[in-house]
Amino acid sequence: MSLVLLLGLAVYQAPAALAHANYERSLPAANATVPSGQSPAQVQVWFTEDLEARFSELQVVNQNQQRVDTGNSHADPTDPRSLVVSLKPNLPDGAYTVIYKNASSEDGHTIKGNFSFLVGSGTLPASTAGSPLEQAEGSNTAGNENANPASIILRWLNYLAAAALLGALVFTLLIWRPAVSRARATKRMGPELVQANERGLQNVLRVAWWGLAAMAVGWFAWWIYQAATFSGQDLGQLFGLGGGSSGPAALTDFLFNTRYGLIWVVRLFLIIGVLFALTFMLRGNGRKTWLDFLPGLRQGRQNVLPAEETNQAISPDSPATPGETGEETTETGPQGPLTVSLETRRYLWWAGLLYGAAIMLTTSLNSHAAAVADWGFWAAVGSDWLHLLSTATWVGGLMAMAFALMVALPALRPGSGDRTRLLASLIPAFSQVIIISVMVLLVTGTFNAALQLANVTDLFSTPYGLSLTIKIALLVPLLLLGAYNLLVVSPRMRAFAKSKKAGPQEGAGSIAAGTLGLKFRRAVWAEIVLTVLILLVTAFLTSSAPPKGLATNNVLYFQTVQGGLKIDLAIAPGTIGENTFEVRLTDAATNQPVSDAALVDLRVEMQEMDMGLTNLELKPLNGLPGRYMGEGPALAMVGTWHADLLIQRNGKDDINYPVTLNIKD
């Protein structure tokens, strides 16, 4: 109950937001000029998401990189999205730069950026957050910083671990047991099915244990990584080996004083819950566990397998033994009884599955989905959770099936046809569950992409979109392999299993049936390789900033690659009235700025009303190669606008980049 309350508190603390805590506005404003002799007493900055106050900070420096703030950066007690820092009095004329770093309380990503303001006379730096592109650039840079090797590898480890654990439990409950029961019901299986069943389940349980162990390692590794990321320390500083840092205190601060950390604590308790469920499964199977090394507890000899999976269940005439009729079997240790009943053993599998599903929910609550605004929060988190559950069922189910068949099939008598009959029962059972998982994956994946992508071109022009495109590309051969097993292998395997003929090419025990079974197992391993690669790409995707996360409340940001050019378009403030339009052109091959555009023209047209076209020519910016800017009241009404960015270069084909602008008041 306490876990539910703790998780509920963490969810309640999730406000409406858009991915990542980006710069929104400030006092003084970016690029503002304050009269000489009237320097501000403080700087206040607002961001687009709630912040983790302990890991967010403002600094203000002059043109000589000297601090001019008093070092008292803190969160505004009345606004969790705002930071405030006091300034030294009577600042001399000149330019001052505000440097901010923050940690989002939604998805755990960190943002670093800066902007400048002017006191009296002087010159502002050429590149500041007041520029529309620079406002968007802050988010883009932070997104790339979060997509580092450590983040990707640790996310990959946690995804693989969760898939192995949850998939093994789903496979046991919804696939393996029904398949074994169906094979037994044919009345044509030999007594070796008992041993094959037990060996298969033991190997599936090993997969679950491997997943749990990897999940525990991933928990501690991600805790250390996130604490280091939030606090801006390296590992040496985090463990007190370097000066000028908060040291180990950052570990406890992250874990107990942030929303992200609170959810991570819940995750730890859920992992412990799975640990106990799997432990008592092994104890019931007569195996030693870590509990046997604790004073007062000793090994029980109960069988973890339900009655229908034991030898007595296959041979109805065999007498039942204690524990197989539902009665309790008790082993008494020095400090009291340890009781395990058939019903309890069945509940252990389901308890482990429910704990595993809840672990997946903690992932969704700390993902990009948790940063979706208002009503979309629950829809986004729910969709992300279903997506993860379906992925784990598919990926982990494949792993569990491969390892179960590895030991179960050799336990069946060669040439008897029992191997074919078991596969003929298993493949349809697996397909039924996976078809549902794939349908859920496609629906939730499309929904999630719609939430995070600004437009279709983002699939080919942003790191997030490119990783999503690669993920889709890997999914195609995976679906083809699954379709081959379902539409070709499964019907042929069932035909072999039903056949009573004998011969090398006919019958359940034929060479042809054995060859088909071998092809199926190889296809399963090929699917596993593809799913592991998909999880790796997913780890990169979730480490990257979504394209919609690149847009803040006061800037519209678009990216594309056309005609050999990488094109960045930013519009601020993105509301009705006067706006600043900025474009950056970069050679896609050399990554060098392109300054030879003869014309950069933006043409906008209102969709809901015929107001004609408005043309705005963007002029080159002095000192900033490849940058073009224009200002004007081109967006005069709330609603949907269509814009075409026209780029003309001498000797090159014209480029036309269409975008849709949703303008609010």
Helices and strands as residue ranges (DSSP letters): H 2-12, E 23-27, E 33-34, E 42-47, G 53-55, E 57-61, E 74-76, E 79-86, E 94-103, E 110-119, H 132-146, H 149-170, I 171-176, H 177-185, H 192-231, H 235-238, H 249-257, H 259-284, G 290-293, G 307-309, H 311-314, E 329-333, E 336-340, H 342-365, G 368-371, H 376-411, H 418-452, H 458-461, H 463-484, I 485-489, H 490-498, H 511-543, G 547-550, E 556-562, E 565-572, E 577-587, E 597-606, E 614-617, E 619-620, E 627-635, E 639-649, E 655-663
